[in-house]
Amino acid sequence: MKKIIMLLTAVTLMFTLAACGSNAGKPSDGVVSDSPVQTVEPDNETGQSNQTETQNPDQEETPDDIESKENGSKALVVYFSATGNTKAVAETIAELQGADIYEIVPEQPYTDEDLNYNDRSTRATAEQNNPDARPAISGGIEDIAEYDVIYVGYPIWWGDMPRILYTFFDNYDLTGKTIAPFCTSGGSGLSGTPKTIGSLEPEADILDGLHVSDSAAGNAEDKVSEWLGSIGQAE
């Protein structure tokens, strides 16, 4: 009888060893393999999954992503400059505001002789003395509708904006937009030009203007920054 029991025990042991050998090399539960599939392991303290989302660093931003990062209104700086002073101020505003910039370029450029204040027969003098003068502009703004705030810059000629600014306002309907005028001159100030712009664009919101003297135009960042803050447009 003892021999039979011992024989049965030996046979059982042999089957057990064979079963263990057939499972060798198989990963057990909870072991992470080399598969690229992301695994989620529970947090030791909370038992909740502790998954970290992996983003592709080479993935480009979509237009919606870029638009969602943009804050505030889209701005455009428009300017006319015959000697470079207004251009310097316009570039300062565009840089501080991250705004697009557009130069009003006359189809017939102004020469030094055209701008001779001492000669009453010069082109600029004749234009300023003619309320109906509208010098032609070369090129244009493709889609002005996309801009909410428009900074408009110009020199002061004979106590007014150059007539080519009247051409600009005749060409574009700025209804509903915010217009911030700025000018340069030897010392005449704004000369009532913001009010004139208001009459040309009656459905626009005209902000207080900025005057920069010709001598300070190349170093006007502080004055421009102060002005932008005073009209509620500081970035």
C-alpha positions in Angstrom: 0.0 0.0 0.0 2.8 2.4 0.9 4.5 1.6 -2.4 1.3 2.6 -4.3 1.0 5.9 -2.5 4.7 6.7 -3.1 4.2 5.9 -6.8 1.1 8.2 -7.1 3.0 11.0 -5.4 6.0 10.7 -7.8 3.6 10.8 -10.8 1.9 13.9 -9.5 5.2 15.7 -8.9 6.3 14.9 -12.5 3.1 16.5 -14.0 3.6 19.6 -11.8 7.2 20.1 -13.0 6.2 19.7 -16.6 3.5 22.3 -16.3 6.0 24.9 -14.8 8.4 24.2 -17.6 5.8 24.9 -20.4 5.1 28.5 -18.9 8.8 29.5 -18.9 9.6 32.7 -20.9 6.1 34.1 -20.8 5.8 37.7 -19.2 3.7 37.6 -16.0 1.0 40.2 -15.3 2.3 43.7 -14.5 5.5 43.3 -16.4 6.0 46.1 -19.1 7.2 44.7 -22.4 9.3 46.6 -25.1 6.1 47.4 -27.0 5.8 51.0 -28.1 2.2 51.0 -26.8 1.9 53.4 -23.8 1.1 51.7 -20.6 -0.8 53.3 -17.7 0.2 52.3 -14.2 -1.8 53.3 -11.1 -0.4 55.8 -8.7 0.9 54.1 -5.6 -1.0 56.5 -3.2 -4.3 57.2 -4.9 -4.8 54.2 -7.1 -5.7 56.5 -10.0 -4.0 56.3 -13.3 -0.9 58.5 -13.6 -0.8 58.9 -17.4 1.3 61.6 -19.0 0.2 62.7 -22.5 3.1 62.8 -24.9 3.0 65.4 -27.7 4.9 65.3 -31.0 7.5 68.1 -30.8 7.5 68.3 -34.6 3.7 68.9 -34.8 3.0 72.3 -36.4 0.5 74.8 -34.9 -2.8 75.0 -36.7 -4.3 78.3 -37.6 -6.8 77.9 -34.8 -3.9 77.4 -32.3 -2.2 80.6 -33.5 -5.5 82.5 -33.4 -6.2 81.4 -29.9 -2.9 82.9 -28.7 -3.7 86.3 -30.2 -5.0 88.8 -27.7 -6.5 92.2 -28.3 -7.3 94.0 -31.6 -5.3 93.6 -34.8 -3.6 96.9 -35.6 -2.2 98.6 -38.7 0.2 101.6 -38.9 -0.5 103.7 -42.0 1.9 106.6 -42.7 3.1 109.1 -45.3 6.6 110.5 -44.9 8.4 112.8 -47.3 11.6 113.3 -45.3 11.7 110.3 -43.0 10.6 111.8 -39.7 7.1 110.4 -39.8 8.5 107.0 -41.0 10.7 106.8 -37.9 7.7 107.4 -35.5 5.5 104.9 -37.5 8.2 102.2 -37.2 8.4 102.8 -33.5 4.6 102.4 -33.0 4.6 99.3 -35.2 7.4 97.7 -33.1 5.8 98.5 -29.8 2.4 97.3 -30.8 3.4 94.3 -33.0 1.3 96.0 -35.7 1.5 95.7 -39.5 2.7 98.7 -41.3 1.8 100.3 -44.7 3.5 103.3 -46.3 1.4 105.7 -48.4 3.6 106.0 -51.5 2.6 108.7 -54.1 2.5 107.7 -57.7 4.6 110.8 -58.4 7.2 111.1 -55.6 7.9 114.5 -54.1 11.2 116.1 -54.8 13.1 118.7 -52.7 11.9 121.3 -55.1 8.3 120.2 -54.6 8.6 120.8 -50.9 10.3 124.2 -51.0 8.2 126.2 -48.5 9.7 129.5 -49.7 8.4 129.1 -53.2 4.6 129.6 -53.6 4.6 127.8 -57.0 5.9 124.5 -55.7 3.8 121.4 -56.1 3.1 120.8 -52.4 2.1 124.4 -51.9 -0.3 124.3 -54.9 -1.8 121.1 -53.6 -2.3 122.4 -50.1 -4.0 125.5 -51.4 -6.4 123.4 -53.4 -9.0 121.6 -51.2 -9.9 119.3 -54.0 -6.4 118.1 -54.7 -6.1 114.3 -54.3 -2.6 113.1 -55.3 -2.7 109.5 -56.5 -1.4 106.7 -54.3 0.7 103.8 -55.7 -0.6 100.4 -54.5 -3.1 99.8 -51.7 -4.1 97.8 -48.7 -5.3 94.4 -49.7 -7.8 93.8 -46.8 -8.2 96.7 -44.4 -11.3 95.1 -43.0 -9.2 92.7 -40.9 -7.8 95.6 -38.8 -9.6 97.1 -35.8 -7.1 99.8 -34.8 -5.4 102.0 -37.4 -2.6 104.4 -36.6 -2.4 107.1 -39.2 0.7 109.2 -39.5 1.7 112.2 -41.5 3.8 115.4 -41.5 2.1 118.8 -41.1 2.2 120.8 -44.3 1.0 124.4 -44.1 -1.1 123.7 -41.0 -2.8 120.6 -42.4 -2.3 117.0 -43.4 -0.8 116.5 -46.9 -3.5 116.2 -49.5 -2.5 112.6 -50.2 -4.0 111.7 -46.7 -7.3 113.0 -48.1 -6.8 110.5 -50.9 -6.3 107.7 -48.4 -9.4 108.5 -46.4 -11.4 108.9 -49.7 -10.3 105.4 -50.8 -11.1 103.5 -47.6 -14.2 103.3 -45.5 -13.1 103.1 -41.9 -16.5 102.8 -40.3 -16.4 101.2 -36.9 -12.7 101.3 -36.7 -10.5 103.0 -34.1 -8.2 105.6 -35.6 -5.2 107.0 -33.7 -3.6 109.9 -35.5 0.1 111.0 -35.1 2.1 113.6 -36.9 5.5 115.2 -37.1 6.4 118.9 -37.7 8.9 121.5 -36.7 6.6 122.8 -33.9 3.1 123.4 -35.2 1.5 120.6 -33.3 -1.5 118.5 -34.5 -3.1 121.6 -36.1 -6.6 120.3 -35.6 -6.0 117.3 -37.9 -7.7 114.7 -35.6 -10.9 116.8 -36.0 -10.4 116.8 -39.8 -10.0 113.1 -39.8 -13.2 112.8 -37.8 -15.1 114.8 -40.5 -13.7 112.5 -43.2 -14.5 109.3 -41.3 -17.5 110.2 -39.2 -18.4 106.6 -38.3 -14.9 105.9 -36.8 -13.7 106.3 -33.3 -11.0 109.0 -33.4 -8.5 108.9 -30.5 -6.4 111.8 -29.2 -3.5 112.3 -31.5 0.3 112.4 -31.0 2.6 115.2 -32.1 6.4 114.5 -32.3 8.8 117.3 -33.2 11.0 116.6 -36.2 14.1 116.8 -34.0 12.8 114.0 -31.7 11.3 111.7 -34.3 14.3 109.3 -34.3 14.2 108.8 -30.6 10.5 108.9 -29.7 10.0 105.5 -28.0 9.3 107.0 -24.5 6.9 109.6 -25.9 5.1 107.0 -28.0 4.8 104.6 -25.1 3.3 107.4 -22.9 0.8 108.3 -25.7 -0.3 104.7 -26.2 -1.0 104.3 -22.5 -3.0 107.6 -22.4 -5.3 106.4 -25.3 -5.7 102.9 -23.9 -3.7 101.1 -26.5 -0.6 100.1 -24.6 0.3 96.4 -25.0 
